[in-house]
Amino acid sequence: VTLTGAGGSGKTRLAVHAAADVADRHPDGVRWVELAPVSSPDAVPYAVARTFGFVEEEDRPPTQTLCEQLAASDALVVLDNAEHVLEPRAQLTQALLGAAPKLRILVTSREPLGVPGELTWRVPSLNDAAATRLFSERASRVRPGFQAEGSEGAAVAQICRRLDGLPLAIELAAARVRMMPPARIAAALDDRFRLLTGGSRTVLPHQQTLETSVAWSHDLLDDSERALLRRLSVFAGGFTLDAAEHVCTGDVVDRYAMLDLLTHLVDKSLVQADVDDPEGRYRLLETIRFFAGARLAESGESDRIRERHRDFFLALAERAEPELVKADGLAWLDRLQRDWDNLSAAADWCESTAAHGPFLRLVTALTLFFELRSHLAAGGRWFARALSHDDGPSALRARALWGASHVALYGGDMEALGRYAPAALAMAEEIGDEAATCRALNTNGLAAMWLGHEVEGGRAAMVRSAALGRKLKDNWALCDGLKLTTVSWMIQDDFEGLSPVLAEFKAVSEALGNRFFMAWYYTTVGWAAMHQGDFTLAEQEMELALAEDKELGGAATSGFVVAQLGEIEAQTGRYDAAESRLVPFLEKAAATGDFLGAPWGVPALARLLIGREAPADARDMIAGFVDLLRPLGMPINVSEGLNVLGAAHLALGNEAAAAEALAAAKAEAESISNPWLGAQAIYLLGELARRRGGLDEAEGLHHDALAMRASRGLRPGVAESLEALAALAVQHDSYAEAARLFGAASTLRDQMGLARWPVQMASYDSDVNDTRKALGEDAFAAAWAEGAALTVDAAVAYAGRAHGERRRRE
């Protein structure tokens, strides 16, 4: 058995434990042969013979003598550290195994022997838990009582990850705890070879420092292997054979010998091969990469190799760009994701060398990747840096400005959206680039709605964009235009206007085979169904959207879907499930900067808190969030946030604060003609008027809310308004009217599966019981049944008619 692995991976220590575990199986014992000090290949058999106490015989080959003397031996022989005498060690091993059938040999080496019967096992890096435990054990020897807890525990975890879980490196780092805290050690790891020195004097020289351990392996390479290793250091996070051939060949590294050279480096444990990756990927441990990078800098060829690295990944990004919109775009997304670190390194090199053109090309080609894999914050930074150098109007710059606005839109950077979107459209129209104009119209349209409250103007821009997409046969731009047009109708809860656009959007998306757009189709159907009270369909469609988003690997709209699913769960009475979905979602959104999902998730969770009788928590959560959103525009989110804030104040008895928030919510909703939010504000203002004793004012407001909700088919709101009017009828002693309205609302809730909030139950039960007592059981049951039999339209008509009749009687 040969244990292989990089220097410092723990091969020797593992061999010690393995040998101890099986020592009782071997009557002739375990013999440890340390070959690191052996400098001559001829001395290998003599080193083994001395371990057994054998006497050398003159005029006879030492291997022959050793084979004869060990022929009947049942021993375990451990050959440790012999990569520098690989060939004589292999020859000796093969001879001994042939001559001594009971003999077993355990080898530690940075590469396999390559002899028949050899079983090779690569010693893996320590996992996080084992690495942290090792660090703590070694640190406690130099700083008694050391515990990897709290902030120190986080720093230790960072150290262990950056050191690739290599035991030697971890032990050397832990020794530094004597003089500096873990946080400083972590910060100093960029200069790790200076930091990680001072190993035990009792170990072999090449194991006393991290650098000498790596240098031990490096010195055993030939010129072509050394050249390849140092050039491979430009790759970050891994590479393919194709990438290595394009970037690293030349001079002593022959392109046609690349596979053999790479195999040699894998065998010597200097390169890690991911055999499970379908693409066939390789990587250097960061410690090896750091060492090899220093050798690259010394070689004088660093700039040339880094430029080739940049050009390779720029070409990859531009090759992937048109494929991302197609049915097989997922494979390209995965490819780019695997090379995210390399793309980042290429971007950094572009910037550091003032390669403005390649930098602009790279970030523009990655626009959809930034969106679909949620690299929105990084994408925004890259665009800002790449666009900081203005070389005048061009098709590339116009498309880059659009890309920056597109990433800003999905990343929630409203300031950047407002800056880049008009600039992209202006430049595209100035140079007459219809393709760039087509895309820029989309982000300008949404900016008009989101920032300027101009829904009609925004929709007109999107319609124009879709028309240009059809003309140019640019199906992605057509889909995007149609998608954002659906948003303009969703903002107004106008399902009649939405329907034909949504149907065309689905047809074009299916023809294109674009799963991201199909995810948005499911989302839109779910949104409309939820607002119309078909919660079963809404949940089914949202789950389909979420499944597509997960398959895509983190599409930017997935947060929006998660928030809506939490809302659906809350509205249908699954309060624990809603909280379990929304709380971790918002924690993750805060950590990752998911600004697209949070504006929907925060109000959903705050509304749930109010419904579960925790209005103070809801107020504290939503108040700061509304303050954050208001300067950004975003009227639909601001209106919803203000509605929830008003409801929280109302529940807490803060009437003036409730009135202010709800008036502002109503104004925001009216600015975009949104009936869902506008009616919600009016409904809550009605509840506020009722609390203040203004029953007539309350009744007028609730009828206004009911009419608005009924006109757009917003059935959950209709049920809520019918119950509010029923409660007012109780206060007017109009008990038959109240019973009919309660019955109609109950049937509607049952049809939808719409739950009543726990905070509403006591008041609702009291009103229903008062109505039953006032009418008597039979009359109450009859009136309830009459209301329950009404259609939605009939119930709405009855509410208005009953109100008018009662007012005439009064």
RAQUILIN-V813148 format. One record per residue. N is the residue number from 0. RES is the residue in one small letter. PHI is phi in radians with two decimals (none if undefined). Layout:
BEGIN
N&RES&PHI / N&RES&PHI
END
This chain:
BEGIN
0&v&none / 1&t&-1.98 / 2&l&-1.59 / 3&t&-1.98 / 4&g&2.77 / 5&a&-1.17 / 6&g&-1.01 / 7&g&1.50 / 8&s&-1.43 / 9&g&1.70 / 10&k&-1.07 / 11&t&-1.13 / 12&r&-1.13 / 13&l&-1.11 / 14&a&-1.11 / 15&v&-1.05 / 16&h&-1.18 / 17&a&-1.09 / 18&a&-1.11 / 19&a&-1.12 / 20&d&-1.15 / 21&v&-1.93 / 22&a&-1.03 / 23&d&-1.27 / 24&r&-1.45 / 25&h&-2.07 / 26&p&-1.01 / 27&d&-1.59 / 28&g&1.46 / 29&v&-1.95 / 30&r&-2.05 / 31&w&-1.71 / 32&v&-2.02 / 33&e&-1.56 / 34&l&-1.72 / 35&a&-0.99 / 36&p&-1.28 / 37&v&-1.30 / 38&s&-1.75 / 39&s&-1.90 / 40&p&-0.98 / 41&d&-1.19 / 42&a&-1.49 / 43&v&-1.08 / 44&p&-1.09 / 45&y&-1.14 / 46&a&-1.11 / 47&v&-1.20 / 48&a&-1.06 / 49&r&-1.10 / 50&t&-1.10 / 51&f&-1.50 / 52&g&1.39 / 53&f&-1.37 / 54&v&-1.68 / 55&e&-1.26 / 56&e&-1.88 / 57&e&-1.23 / 58&d&1.13 / 59&r&-2.27 / 60&p&-1.01 / 61&p&-1.07 / 62&t&-1.15 / 63&q&-1.09 / 64&t&-1.07 / 65&l&-1.12 / 66&c&-1.09 / 67&e&-1.16 / 68&q&-1.26 / 69&l&-1.80 / 70&a&-0.96 / 71&a&-1.80 / 72&s&-1.30 / 73&d&-1.99 / 74&a&-2.30 / 75&l&-1.85 / 76&v&-1.87 / 77&v&-1.86 / 78&l&-1.81 / 79&d&-1.85 / 80&n&1.02 / 81&a&-2.37 / 82&e&-1.14 / 83&h&-1.44 / 84&v&-2.24 / 85&l&-1.11 / 86&e&-1.16 / 87&p&-1.12 / 88&r&-1.17 / 89&a&-1.12 / 90&q&-1.11 / 91&l&-1.11 / 92&t&-1.07 / 93&q&-1.08 / 94&a&-1.16 / 95&l&-1.14 / 96&l&-1.16 / 97&g&-1.27 / 98&a&-1.56 / 99&a&-2.21 / 100&p&-1.11 / 101&k&-1.58 / 102&l&-1.26 / 103&r&-2.17 / 104&i&-2.21 / 105&l&-2.00 / 106&v&-2.08 / 107&t&-2.01 / 108&s&-2.83 / 109&r&-1.49 / 110&e&-2.65 / 111&p&-1.14 / 112&l&-1.32 / 113&g&1.40 / 114&v&-1.97 / 115&p&-1.06 / 116&g&1.50 / 117&e&-1.37 / 118&l&-1.93 / 119&t&-1.75 / 120&w&-2.31 / 121&r&-1.43 / 122&v&-1.26 / 123&p&-1.37 / 124&s&-1.16 / 125&l&-1.18 / 126&n&-1.27 / 127&d&-1.01 / 128&a&-1.14 / 129&a&-1.16 / 130&a&-1.13 / 131&t&-1.13 / 132&r&-1.12 / 133&l&-1.10 / 134&f&-1.02 / 135&s&-1.11 / 136&e&-1.09 / 137&r&-1.26 / 138&a&-1.16 / 139&s&-1.19 / 140&r&-1.28 / 141&v&-1.79 / 142&r&-2.38 / 143&p&-0.90 / 144&g&1.55 / 145&f&-1.07 / 146&q&-2.33 / 147&a&-1.46 / 148&e&-2.30 / 149&g&1.02 / 150&s&-1.13 / 151&e&-1.16 / 152&g&-1.09 / 153&a&-1.12 / 154&a&-1.17 / 155&v&-1.11 / 156&a&-1.05 / 157&q&-1.12 / 158&i&-1.03 / 159&c&-1.11 / 160&r&-1.18 / 161&r&-1.20 / 162&l&-1.64 / 163&d&1.08 / 164&g&1.19 / 165&l&-1.39 / 166&p&-0.98 / 167&l&-1.06 / 168&a&-1.10 / 169&i&-1.14 / 170&e&-1.12 / 171&l&-1.15 / 172&a&-1.17 / 173&a&-1.09 / 174&a&-1.10 / 175&r&-1.32 / 176&v&-1.07 / 177&r&-1.03 / 178&m&-2.13 / 179&m&-2.63 / 180&p&-1.27 / 181&p&-0.96 / 182&a&-1.07 / 183&r&-1.25 / 184&i&-1.08 / 185&a&-1.05 / 186&a&-1.16 / 187&a&-1.56 / 188&l&-1.22 / 189&d&-1.13 / 190&d&-2.02 / 191&r&-1.12 / 192&f&-1.28 / 193&r&-1.39 / 194&l&-1.27 / 195&l&-1.64 / 196&t&-2.18 / 197&g&1.48 / 198&g&-1.19 / 199&s&-1.05 / 200&r&-1.25 / 201&t&-1.53 / 202&v&-1.59 / 203&l&-1.10 / 204&p&-0.94 / 205&h&-1.32 / 206&q&-1.95 / 207&q&-1.42 / 208&t&-2.39 / 209&l&-1.13 / 210&e&-1.11 / 211&t&-1.19 / 212&s&-1.14 / 213&v&-1.25 / 214&a&-1.07 / 215&w&-0.96 / 216&s&-1.24 / 217&h&-1.07 / 218&d&-1.19 / 219&l&-1.49 / 220&l&-1.47 / 221&d&-1.51 / 222&d&-1.07 / 223&s&-1.18 / 224&e&-1.18 / 225&r&-1.13 / 226&a&-1.08 / 227&l&-1.11 / 228&l&-1.05 / 229&r&-1.18 / 230&r&-1.24 / 231&l&-1.13 / 232&s&-1.15 / 233&v&-1.28 / 234&f&-1.37 / 235&a&-2.02 / 236&g&1.39 / 237&g&2.13 / 238&f&-2.82 / 239&t&-1.82 / 240&l&-1.06 / 241&d&-1.04 / 242&a&-1.10 / 243&a&-1.09 / 244&e&-1.11 / 245&h&-1.30 / 246&v&-1.65 / 247&c&-1.85 / 248&t&-1.39 / 249&g&2.10 / 250&d&1.02 / 251&v&-1.39 / 252&v&-1.78 / 253&d&-1.40 / 254&r&-1.02 / 255&y&-1.34 / 256&a&-1.74 / 257&m&-1.01 / 258&l&-1.08 / 259&d&-1.14 / 260&l&-1.11 / 261&l&-1.14 / 262&t&-1.08 / 263&h&-1.06 / 264&l&-1.21 / 265&v&-1.16 / 266&d&-1.05 / 267&k&-1.56 / 268&s&1.13 / 269&l&-1.66 / 270&v&-2.17 / 271&q&-1.70 / 272&a&-1.85 / 273&d&-1.66 / 274&v&-1.27 / 275&d&-1.50 / 276&d&-1.32 / 277&p&-1.12 / 278&e&-1.46 / 279&g&1.32 / 280&r&-1.99 / 281&y&-2.31 / 282&r&-2.73 / 283&l&-1.81 / 284&l&-0.99 / 285&e&-1.02 / 286&t&-1.14 / 287&i&-1.13 / 288&r&-1.09 / 289&f&-1.10 / 290&f&-1.11 / 291&a&-1.15 / 292&g&-1.08 / 293&a&-1.13 / 294&r&-1.17 / 295&l&-1.13 / 296&a&-1.06 / 297&e&-1.19 / 298&s&-1.31 / 299&g&1.43 / 300&e&-1.87 / 301&s&-1.05 / 302&d&-1.07 / 303&r&-1.09 / 304&i&-1.21 / 305&r&-1.18 / 306&e&-1.15 / 307&r&-1.15 / 308&h&-1.08 / 309&r&-1.04 / 310&d&-1.14 / 311&f&-1.14 / 312&f&-1.40 / 313&l&-1.13 / 314&a&-1.10 / 315&l&-1.08 / 316&a&-1.10 / 317&e&-1.28 / 318&r&-1.24 / 319&a&-1.33 / 320&e&-0.89 / 321&p&-1.24 / 322&e&-1.42 / 323&l&-1.13 / 324&v&-1.57 / 325&k&-1.66 / 326&a&-1.08 / 327&d&-1.67 / 328&g&-1.10 / 329&l&-1.05 / 330&a&-1.09 / 331&w&-1.26 / 332&l&-1.05 / 333&d&-1.09 / 334&r&-1.08 / 335&l&-1.14 / 336&q&-1.12 / 337&r&-1.08 / 338&d&-1.81 / 339&w&-1.01 / 340&d&-1.13 / 341&n&-1.20 / 342&l&-1.11 / 343&s&-1.11 / 344&a&-1.12 / 345&a&-1.12 / 346&a&-1.10 / 347&d&-1.09 / 348&w&-1.18 / 349&c&-0.98 / 350&e&-1.19 / 351&s&-1.20 / 352&t&-1.85 / 353&a&0.99 / 354&a&-1.52 / 355&h&-1.13 / 356&g&-1.08 / 357&p&-1.03 / 358&f&-1.11 / 359&l&-1.13 / 360&r&-1.10 / 361&l&-1.11 / 362&v&-1.18 / 363&t&-1.16 / 364&a&-1.10 / 365&l&-1.63 / 366&t&-0.90 / 367&l&-1.24 / 368&f&-1.09 / 369&f&-0.96 / 370&e&-1.22 / 371&l&-1.27 / 372&r&-1.93 / 373&s&1.00 / 374&h&-1.66 / 375&l&-1.33 / 376&a&-1.13 / 377&a&-1.12 / 378&g&-1.04 / 379&g&-1.07 / 380&r&-1.14 / 381&w&-1.10 / 382&f&-1.09 / 383&a&-1.04 / 384&r&-1.22 / 385&a&-1.21 / 386&l&-1.53 / 387&s&-1.22 / 388&h&-1.86 / 389&d&-1.67 / 390&d&-1.74 / 391&g&1.63 / 392&p&-1.08 / 393&s&-2.85 / 394&a&-1.09 / 395&l&-1.11 / 396&r&-1.18 / 397&a&-1.08 / 398&r&-1.21 / 399&a&-1.15 / 400&l&-1.09 / 401&w&-1.09 / 402&g&-1.01 / 403&a&-1.11 / 404&s&-1.23 / 405&h&-1.14 / 406&v&-1.16 / 407&a&-1.11 / 408&l&-1.04 / 409&y&-1.34 / 410&g&-1.57 / 411&g&1.30 / 412&d&-1.59 / 413&m&-1.17 / 414&e&-1.10 / 415&a&-1.17 / 416&l&-1.04 / 417&g&-1.14 / 418&r&-1.55 / 419&y&-1.41 / 420&a&-1.05 / 421&p&-1.11 / 422&a&-1.13 / 423&a&-1.11 / 424&l&-1.15 / 425&a&-1.07 / 426&m&-1.22 / 427&a&-1.08 / 428&e&-1.27 / 429&e&-1.10 / 430&i&-1.63 / 431&g&1.24 / 432&d&-1.64 / 433&e&-1.19 / 434&a&-1.12 / 435&a&-1.20 / 436&t&-1.07 / 437&c&-0.97 / 438&r&-1.25 / 439&a&-1.13 / 440&l&-1.07 / 441&n&-1.12 / 442&t&-1.20 / 443&n&-1.16 / 444&g&-1.09 / 445&l&-1.22 / 446&a&-1.07 / 447&a&-1.07 / 448&m&-1.31 / 449&w&-1.36 / 450&l&-1.85 / 451&g&-1.90 / 452&h&1.05 / 453&e&-1.80 / 454&v&-1.18 / 455&e&-1.14 / 456&g&-1.13 / 457&g&-1.11 / 458&r&-1.11 / 459&a&-1.09 / 460&a&-1.13 / 461&m&-1.24 / 462&v&-1.10 / 463&r&-1.12 / 464&s&-1.08 / 465&a&-1.08 / 466&a&-1.11 / 467&l&-1.14 / 468&g&-1.07 / 469&r&-1.11 / 470&k&-1.06 / 471&l&-1.48 / 472&k&0.96 / 473&d&-1.69 / 474&n&-1.17 / 475&w&-1.16 / 476&a&-1.11 / 477&l&-1.07 / 478&c&-1.06 / 479&d&-1.15 / 480&g&-1.11 / 481&l&-1.16 / 482&k&-1.03 / 483&l&-1.25 / 484&t&-1.16 / 485&t&-1.06 / 486&v&-1.07 / 487&s&-1.11 / 488&w&-1.37 / 489&m&-1.09 / 490&i&-1.02 / 491&q&-1.82 / 492&d&0.81 / 493&d&-1.78 / 494&f&-1.34 / 495&e&-1.20 / 496&g&-1.20 / 497&l&-1.22 / 498&s&-0.96 / 499&p&-1.18 / 500&v&-1.15 / 501&l&-1.13 / 502&a&-1.12 / 503&e&-1.17 / 504&f&-1.02 / 505&k&-1.10 / 506&a&-1.07 / 507&v&-1.20 / 508&s&-1.11 / 509&e&-1.13 / 510&a&-1.14 / 511&l&-1.34 / 512&g&1.25 / 513&n&-1.59 / 514&r&-1.29 / 515&f&-1.11 / 516&f&-1.16 / 517&m&-1.14 / 518&a&-1.07 / 519&w&-1.20 / 520&y&-1.04 / 521&y&-1.06 / 522&t&-1.06 / 523&t&-1.17 / 524&v&-1.07 / 525&g&-1.12 / 526&w&-1.05 / 527&a&-1.08 / 528&a&-1.10 / 529&m&-1.10 / 530&h&-1.25 / 531&q&-1.66 / 532&g&1.59 / 533&d&-1.65 / 534&f&-1.22 / 535&t&-1.12 / 536&l&-1.11 / 537&a&-1.02 / 538&e&-1.18 / 539&q&-1.04 / 540&e&-1.21 / 541&m&-1.14 / 542&e&-1.14 / 543&l&-1.08 / 544&a&-1.10 / 545&l&-1.14 / 546&a&-1.09 / 547&e&-1.12 / 548&d&-1.08 / 549&k&-1.15 / 550&e&-1.13 / 551&l&-1.24 / 552&g&1.67 / 553&g&2.01 / 554&a&-1.04 / 555&a&-1.11 / 556&t&-1.53 / 557&s&-1.11 / 558&g&-1.09 / 559&f&-1.04 / 560&v&-1.15 / 561&v&-1.03 / 562&a&-1.08 / 563&q&-1.20 / 564&l&-1.12 / 565&g&-1.09 / 566&e&-1.11 / 567&i&-1.08 / 568&e&-1.06 / 569&a&-1.17 / 570&q&-1.16 / 571&t&-1.75 / 572&g&1.51 / 573&r&-1.65 / 574&y&-1.18 / 575&d&-1.12 / 576&a&-1.11 / 577&a&-1.09 / 578&e&-1.14 / 579&s&-1.16 / 580&r&-1.46 / 581&l&-1.33 / 582&v&-1.09 / 583&p&-1.15 / 584&f&-1.07 / 585&l&-1.25 / 586&e&-1.11 / 587&k&-1.18 / 588&a&-1.06 / 589&a&-1.15 / 590&a&-1.29 / 591&t&-1.76 / 592&g&1.31 / 593&d&-1.31 / 594&f&-1.42 / 595&l&-1.40 / 596&g&-1.52 / 597&a&-1.04 / 598&p&-1.08 / 599&w&-1.71 / 600&g&-1.30 / 601&v&-1.11 / 602&p&-1.07 / 603&a&-1.09 / 604&l&-1.22 / 605&a&-1.11 / 606&r&-1.10 / 607&l&-1.09 / 608&l&-1.11 / 609&i&-1.09 / 610&g&-1.09 / 611&r&-1.75 / 612&e&1.16 / 613&a&-2.29 / 614&p&-1.17 / 615&a&-1.13 / 616&d&-1.10 / 617&a&-1.11 / 618&r&-1.05 / 619&d&-1.10 / 620&m&-1.27 / 621&i&-1.54 / 622&a&-1.06 / 623&g&-1.12 / 624&f&-1.18 / 625&v&-1.11 / 626&d&-1.06 / 627&l&-1.21 / 628&l&-1.38 / 629&r&-1.00 / 630&p&-1.20 / 631&l&-1.55 / 632&g&1.66 / 633&m&0.85 / 634&p&-1.05 / 635&i&-1.16 / 636&n&-1.30 / 637&v&-1.12 / 638&s&-1.07 / 639&e&-1.12 / 640&g&-1.07 / 641&l&-1.17 / 642&n&-1.05 / 643&v&-1.18 / 644&l&-1.08 / 645&g&-1.09 / 646&a&-1.13 / 647&a&-1.13 / 648&h&-1.07 / 649&l&-1.08 / 650&a&-1.14 / 651&l&-1.57 / 652&g&1.45 / 653&n&-1.55 / 654&e&-1.18 / 655&a&-1.12 / 656&a&-1.14 / 657&a&-1.12 / 658&a&-1.07 / 659&e&-1.14 / 660&a&-1.13 / 661&l&-1.27 / 662&a&-1.10 / 663&a&-1.18 / 664&a&-1.07 / 665&k&-1.10 / 666&a&-1.13 / 667&e&-1.08 / 668&a&-1.13 / 669&e&-1.16 / 670&s&-1.14 / 671&i&-2.10 / 672&s&0.95 / 673&n&-1.74 / 674&p&-1.30 / 675&w&-1.08 / 676&l&-1.36 / 677&g&-1.09 / 678&a&-1.14 / 679&q&-1.11 / 680&a&-1.12 / 681&i&-1.14 / 682&y&-1.02 / 683&l&-1.18 / 684&l&-1.13 / 685&g&-1.11 / 686&e&-1.14 / 687&l&-1.15 / 688&a&-1.09 / 689&r&-1.08 / 690&r&-1.07 / 691&r&-1.42 / 692&g&1.63 / 693&g&-1.53 / 694&l&-1.16 / 695&d&-1.15 / 696&e&-1.08 / 697&a&-1.08 / 698&e&-1.13 / 699&g&-1.09 / 700&l&-1.13 / 701&h&-1.18 / 702&h&-1.17 / 703&d&-1.08 / 704&a&-1.10 / 705&l&-1.08 / 706&a&-1.10 / 707&m&-1.13 / 708&r&-1.19 / 709&a&-1.16 / 710&s&-1.13 / 711&r&-1.91 / 712&g&1.24 / 713&l&-1.51 / 714&r&-1.11 / 715&p&-1.02 / 716&g&-1.20 / 717&v&-1.04 / 718&a&-1.04 / 719&e&-1.10 / 720&s&-1.20 / 721&l&-1.07 / 722&e&-1.21 / 723&a&-1.12 / 724&l&-1.22 / 725&a&-1.09 / 726&a&-1.13 / 727&l&-1.18 / 728&a&-1.08 / 729&v&-1.08 / 730&q&-1.17 / 731&h&-1.57 / 732&d&1.07 / 733&s&-1.71 / 734&y&-1.29 / 735&a&-1.14 / 736&e&-1.05 / 737&a&-1.06 / 738&a&-1.08 / 739&r&-1.14 / 740&l&-1.18 / 741&f&-1.06 / 742&g&-1.11 / 743&a&-1.11 / 744&a&-1.15 / 745&s&-1.11 / 746&t&-1.07 / 747&l&-1.12 / 748&r&-1.08 / 749&d&-1.09 / 750&q&-1.08 / 751&m&-1.54 / 752&g&1.38 / 753&l&-1.42 / 754&a&-1.46 / 755&r&-1.77 / 756&w&-1.08 / 757&p&-0.94 / 758&v&-1.15 / 759&q&-1.57 / 760&m&-1.12 / 761&a&-1.09 / 762&s&-1.13 / 763&y&-1.10 / 764&d&-1.06 / 765&s&-1.10 / 766&d&-1.14 / 767&v&-1.12 / 768&n&-1.14 / 769&d&-1.09 / 770&t&-1.14 / 771&r&-1.08 / 772&k&-1.11 / 773&a&-1.18 / 774&l&-1.54 / 775&g&1.51 / 776&e&-1.08 / 777&d&-1.17 / 778&a&-1.14 / 779&f&-1.07 / 780&a&-1.10 / 781&a&-1.16 / 782&a&-1.14 / 783&w&-1.03 / 784&a&-1.11 / 785&e&-1.06 / 786&g&-1.16 / 787&a&-1.12 / 788&a&-1.44 / 789&l&-1.31 / 790&t&-1.25 / 791&v&-1.07 / 792&d&-1.07 / 793&a&-1.15 / 794&a&-1.14 / 795&v&-1.10 / 796&a&-1.11 / 797&y&-1.11 / 798&a&-1.02 / 799&g&-1.22 / 800&r&-1.15 / 801&a&-1.11 / 802&h&-1.08 / 803&g&-1.12 / 804&e&-1.11 / 805&r&-1.13 / 806&r&-1.14 / 807&r&-1.17 / 808&r&-1.14 / 809&e&-1.22
END
